[in-house]
Amino acid sequence: MQGIYRDLSVQIIDKATHERSLGDRLKSFAANRLLLRTTNVPRDGKAPTVGRVDHRFDRNAAFFSIFWGGLRSGLLSLLRR
């Protein structure tokens, strides 16, 4: 899976109040600085990162379950540092 993106960031908010507490701000900061690959644009002759789809599926599973499992696997490997 290949995706080209730049300036990706996440903001964690409270589900009930839709506000951001200090803890939410710290979690967002940590996710953006430590966990996420914020840019995947080809530059300096280097190709963008390619996400690996590594998902085993049950033959009796529903189509959506199989589709989502593969998509999630590829996105996570693409977005994580």
N, C-alpha and C positions, 0 to 999 in steps of 0.2 A: 504494500500500500504506500502510495506516495502523496504527500500533501505539501503544497507551497503556501506558507503563511508568514506573517511578520507581526510583531507587537502583540502576541497572544498574552493575555493575563486573565486571572480569575479574581473574583471578589466573593468572599464568603459573607452571607448575611443571615440574620435570624429569620426562620420560617414564619413565625407568628407576627413579629413586629416589622419585618423588612428593614430593620436598622442594623448598623454595624457597630458592635461593641469593640472594646480594646482587644479582647481575645480574638474576635473575628478578624480584626485588622492585622494582628500578628500572624494568624494562620494564613491569611491571604498573602502577606509579605513572604512568609516561609515557602509557601507553595510556588509563588512566582519566582523567587530567587534561587531556591534549592531543588525543586522537583520538576519544573516545567522547562522544556526547550521552547523559548519564547519566539524564536525565529527559525524558519527552515527555508531560506532562500538561497539558491545557488550563487556563490561568489568566489572570487579568486581562483577560478578554475575547478573548484570543488563542487561535486554534485550534492543535491539536497539529501538529507537522511531518508532512508526508505524504511517504513515500518514493516515488521515481520508478522504475518498472520500465523499464529500457532494455536490452533483450537481443535480439540478433538470433540467430535459430536456423536451423539447417540442416534442411531438410525431410526429410532422410534420417536425422536423429538419433533416438535412442531417446526415448520419452516422458519417462522419468526425467531425461534430460539436458536436455531442453527445460524441464521443470518446475523443476528445480534451478537452472538458469541464470537464469530469471526471478525465482525466490524470492530467490536470492543477490543479484541486482542490486538488488531492492527493499529488502532488509534492509540492505545496505551503505549505500545512500543515506539510509536512515532513521536509522541508528546513528552515522554519521560526522558530525563537526562541520563 
